[in-house]
């Protein structure tokens, strides 16, 4: 006789993802499953339990009372498992840290500094997860994440790194070829380079937002170029394909060495900042504490020499 009369654990895993996201589609994306597979697992779980767990509404779902009870129980169980695993990892001979950050932050800010981290902490196995998808630290998606926002995330301990400043950038050659680019409204007649899929990683700052902040309300005359990777956006700008939006912590060094230039405009200072964060249960991990101290020091040095 089984000690625990539990349903299939994969069904509980799927149930937790659907409950947390309140979306079959979002859960399917997170779990790398099809939506039909997720729906089938939830139906099988409801059949096994003998009662519905979700209320299906038009374009939305909600928990039934039983569904809410089960979600609370599953969450408590996973939280305890996560705490146990974090404690075990913290006491292992070779500490391992997975740090999640956007593709651009990983490529342009973290990578040039990683050699210094390795020299200072050779005993820590540091792994970088470059992703433009939101990371849930409380669910163990990563040990540490570089987050963008107001610094308040439930269950997450954070330290502020620096604020955000956004301004247009192009190659010196592009500016020479477009001498008529002298004021904000002139951007409407330029080839604008757009980042698709930035979402919360970039705070939804795009050309429309920047132009409105410059009191420009018209529509671009030329067809722009859309790219789904910020490194590709900056590569296109360096190659003279158009004008991009630059995030200061990335593009300030590129302006200093002459690869890019800011043709015009007052930088847009947003109300959000970049933070380093970890879950409350992992904040006492010695390896994570060392990474926090190191990344804060790197951010402070950047501000001193900016």
JOJO-V234854 format. One record per residue. N is the residue number from 0. PHI is phi in radians with two decimals (none if undefined). NEAR is the number of other C-alpha atoms within 12 Angstrom. D_CENTER is the distance of its C-alpha to the mean C-alpha in Angstrom with 2 decimals. Layout:
N_PHI_NEAR_D_CENTER, N_PHI_NEAR_D_CENTER
This chain:
0_none_4_45.45, 1_-1.15_6_41.68, 2_-1.22_5_40.70, 3_-2.03_8_37.71, 4_-1.48_10_38.22, 5_-1.86_15_34.63, 6_-1.28_22_33.40, 7_-0.98_19_31.50, 8_-1.14_18_28.48, 9_-1.14_20_26.32, 10_-1.18_27_27.27, 11_-1.15_32_26.16, 12_-1.07_28_22.80, 13_-1.15_39_22.45, 14_-1.04_41_23.86, 15_-1.09_39_21.32, 16_-1.15_33_18.36, 17_-1.11_34_20.26, 18_-1.14_35_21.18, 19_-1.26_26_17.74, 20_-1.49_24_16.32, 21_0.89_27_19.76, 22_-2.84_30_19.57, 23_-1.17_35_21.23, 24_-1.16_25_19.23, 25_-1.14_24_15.73, 26_-1.14_28_17.24, 27_-1.07_28_18.77, 28_-1.11_21_15.59, 29_-1.11_26_14.01, 30_-1.56_23_17.39, 31_1.05_16_18.13, 32_-2.13_20_21.28, 33_-1.38_18_23.08, 34_-1.10_21_23.37, 35_-1.15_16_27.07, 36_-1.16_22_26.57, 37_-1.12_32_24.47, 38_-1.06_27_27.15, 39_-1.16_20_29.87, 40_-1.14_31_28.55, 41_-1.17_37_28.36, 42_-1.08_24_31.87, 43_-1.12_24_33.19, 44_-1.16_29_31.84, 45_-1.12_25_33.49, 46_-1.15_16_36.65, 47_-1.09_18_36.72, 48_-1.34_20_36.36, 49_1.56_14_38.69, 50_-2.80_19_36.87, 51_-1.24_24_34.01, 52_-1.92_33_30.60, 53_-2.26_29_29.05, 54_-1.72_21_30.55, 55_-1.54_17_29.84, 56_-2.00_12_29.83, 57_-1.14_8_29.45, 58_1.07_11_25.78, 59_-2.79_17_24.84, 60_-2.31_21_25.55, 61_-2.59_24_26.40, 62_-1.32_27_27.74, 63_-1.37_19_31.44, 64_-0.96_15_32.77, 65_-1.19_19_33.02, 66_-1.10_30_29.48, 67_-1.13_23_28.24, 68_-1.06_18_30.51, 69_-1.17_27_29.24, 70_-1.06_30_25.55, 71_-1.07_20_26.38, 72_-1.18_18_28.36, 73_-1.12_26_25.81, 74_-1.09_23_23.08, 75_-1.05_17_25.58, 76_-1.11_18_26.47, 77_-1.18_22_22.99, 78_-1.10_25_22.28, 79_-1.16_18_25.52, 80_-1.11_18_24.79, 81_-1.08_25_21.43, 82_-1.05_25_23.31, 83_-1.06_17_26.03, 84_-1.16_20_23.87, 85_-1.08_33_22.04, 86_-1.15_20_25.53, 87_-1.17_17_26.82, 88_-1.15_24_24.10, 89_-1.14_26_24.73, 90_-1.75_16_28.40, 91_-1.27_18_28.18, 92_-1.15_12_29.93, 93_-2.02_17_26.93, 94_-1.06_27_23.81, 95_-2.13_29_20.61, 96_-2.26_34_17.07, 97_-1.81_28_13.92, 98_-1.93_38_11.11, 99_-1.72_36_7.54, 100_-2.72_38_5.72, 101_-1.06_34_4.93, 102_-1.00_30_8.41, 103_-1.16_33_9.97, 104_-1.09_36_9.28, 105_-1.08_27_10.51, 106_-1.27_25_13.34, 107_-1.63_25_14.59, 108_-1.87_30_14.10, 109_-1.29_32_13.96, 110_-0.96_24_16.31, 111_-1.13_16_19.16, 112_-1.83_22_19.25, 113_-1.13_26_19.14, 114_-1.09_13_22.89, 115_-1.16_17_23.57, 116_-1.10_27_21.66, 117_-1.10_19_23.68, 118_-1.19_14_26.84, 119_-1.41_16_26.39, 120_-2.29_24_25.26, 121_-1.16_18_26.78, 122_-1.53_18_27.01, 123_-1.81_26_23.27, 124_-1.53_24_21.68, 125_-1.70_29_18.17, 126_-2.12_24_15.85, 127_-1.82_27_12.63, 128_-1.86_28_10.16, 129_-1.52_27_8.61, 130_-2.65_28_6.33, 131_-1.72_29_4.74, 132_-1.61_24_5.21, 133_-1.13_30_4.65, 134_-1.94_32_6.29, 135_-1.78_28_9.71, 136_-1.17_34_11.31, 137_-1.24_32_14.56, 138_-1.69_34_14.91, 139_1.46_30_14.57, 140_-1.07_25_11.59, 141_-2.75_32_11.46, 142_-1.45_45_13.70, 143_-2.40_43_11.52, 144_-2.47_46_7.92, 145_-1.61_48_7.14, 146_-1.95_41_6.21, 147_-2.10_36_7.25, 148_2.86_29_10.23, 149_-1.70_23_13.78, 150_1.59_25_13.56, 151_-1.96_20_14.78, 152_-2.25_23_13.15, 153_-1.05_16_15.91, 154_1.33_20_16.86, 155_-2.11_28_14.48, 156_-1.63_29_16.13, 157_-2.28_33_14.52, 158_-2.35_33_15.90, 159_-1.29_27_15.29, 160_-1.67_33_14.89, 161_-2.92_34_15.66, 162_-1.43_26_15.64, 163_-2.15_30_14.68, 164_-2.31_28_17.42, 165_-2.17_35_17.47, 166_-2.65_37_20.62, 167_-1.32_44_22.15, 168_-2.41_46_22.86, 169_-2.68_41_25.25, 170_-1.40_32_27.54, 171_-0.98_26_30.88, 172_-1.14_22_32.68, 173_-1.10_29_31.02, 174_-1.15_29_32.10, 175_-1.10_15_35.60, 176_-1.38_15_35.83, 177_-2.29_22_34.82, 178_-1.16_16_36.90, 179_-1.40_18_36.82, 180_-1.44_26_33.23, 181_-2.18_18_34.37, 182_-2.51_21_32.83, 183_-1.02_29_29.80, 184_-1.14_24_31.59, 185_-1.19_27_32.23, 186_-1.15_40_28.62, 187_-1.15_30_29.67, 188_-1.86_22_31.94, 189_-1.98_34_29.47, 190_-1.43_31_27.37, 191_-1.64_37_23.85, 192_-1.70_40_20.89, 193_-1.92_34_18.09, 194_-1.69_34_14.44, 195_-1.61_23_14.08, 196_1.45_23_11.09, 197_-1.17_26_8.76, 198_0.95_19_8.61, 199_-1.21_23_6.84, 200_-1.07_35_4.49, 201_-1.92_35_8.15, 202_1.14_26_9.95, 203_1.06_21_12.16, 204_-1.47_33_14.19, 205_-2.39_29_16.35, 206_-1.09_37_20.00, 207_-1.05_23_21.44, 208_-1.12_21_19.94, 209_-1.09_33_20.92, 210_-1.14_31_24.39, 211_-1.07_20_25.05, 212_-1.13_22_24.37, 213_-1.65_24_27.01, 214_1.13_15_29.37, 215_-1.86_20_29.30, 216_-1.96_18_29.57, 217_-1.35_18_30.84, 218_-1.89_19_29.35, 219_-0.99_22_28.78, 220_-1.41_14_31.95, 221_-1.66_16_30.61, 222_-1.29_15_28.36, 223_-1.45_25_24.99, 224_-2.03_25_23.00, 225_-1.92_25_19.71, 226_-2.33_21_17.31, 227_-1.76_19_14.07, 228_-2.40_27_13.02, 229_-1.15_34_12.88, 230_-0.98_28_15.14, 231_-1.18_23_17.51, 232_-1.06_34_17.57, 233_-1.23_40_18.66, 234_-1.10_26_21.06, 235_-1.13_31_22.62, 236_-1.14_38_23.04, 237_-1.07_30_24.69, 238_-1.40_22_26.92, 239_1.41_28_28.14, 240_-1.41_29_26.89, 241_2.90_39_25.87, 242_-1.93_44_24.02, 243_-2.00_44_20.25, 244_-1.60_43_18.17, 245_-1.89_43_17.37, 246_-1.65_40_14.92, 247_-0.94_33_17.38, 248_-1.15_32_15.71, 249_-1.74_32_15.59, 250_-1.60_38_18.72, 251_-0.96_30_21.09, 252_-1.12_21_22.21, 253_-1.26_26_22.68, 254_-1.30_27_24.90, 255_-1.06_16_26.76, 256_-1.62_12_27.75, 257_1.53_17_28.74, 258_-1.22_24_26.45, 259_-2.27_35_25.20, 260_-2.49_34_26.78, 261_-1.65_35_25.96, 262_-1.25_33_28.72, 263_-3.05_26_28.75, 264_1.94_28_27.09, 265_-1.45_19_26.09, 266_-0.99_24_22.46, 267_-1.52_27_20.41, 268_-1.62_20_19.44, 269_-1.49_25_16.86, 270_-1.52_17_17.18, 271_-1.87_26_13.72, 272_-2.44_29_12.72, 273_-1.76_35_10.39, 274_-2.27_33_11.03, 275_-1.76_41_11.39, 276_-2.42_43_11.66, 277_-2.61_42_13.44, 278_-1.22_32_15.36, 279_-1.06_26_18.74, 280_-1.33_28_20.59, 281_-1.83_35_19.21, 282_-1.11_30_19.56, 283_-1.52_21_23.13, 284_-1.08_28_22.35, 285_-1.01_24_24.13, 286_-1.16_35_21.88, 287_-1.16_37_18.72, 288_-1.07_29_20.85, 289_-1.15_26_21.78, 290_-1.13_40_18.27, 291_-0.97_33_17.58, 292_-1.07_24_20.82, 293_-1.16_26_20.25, 294_-1.19_33_16.88, 295_-1.14_25_18.41, 296_-1.12_22_21.45, 297_-1.10_25_19.70, 298_-1.15_26_18.06, 299_-1.13_18_21.55, 300_-1.11_15_23.26, 301_-1.09_21_21.13, 302_-1.19_16_22.19, 303_-1.15_10_25.78, 304_-1.78_12_26.12, 305_-1.26_16_24.27
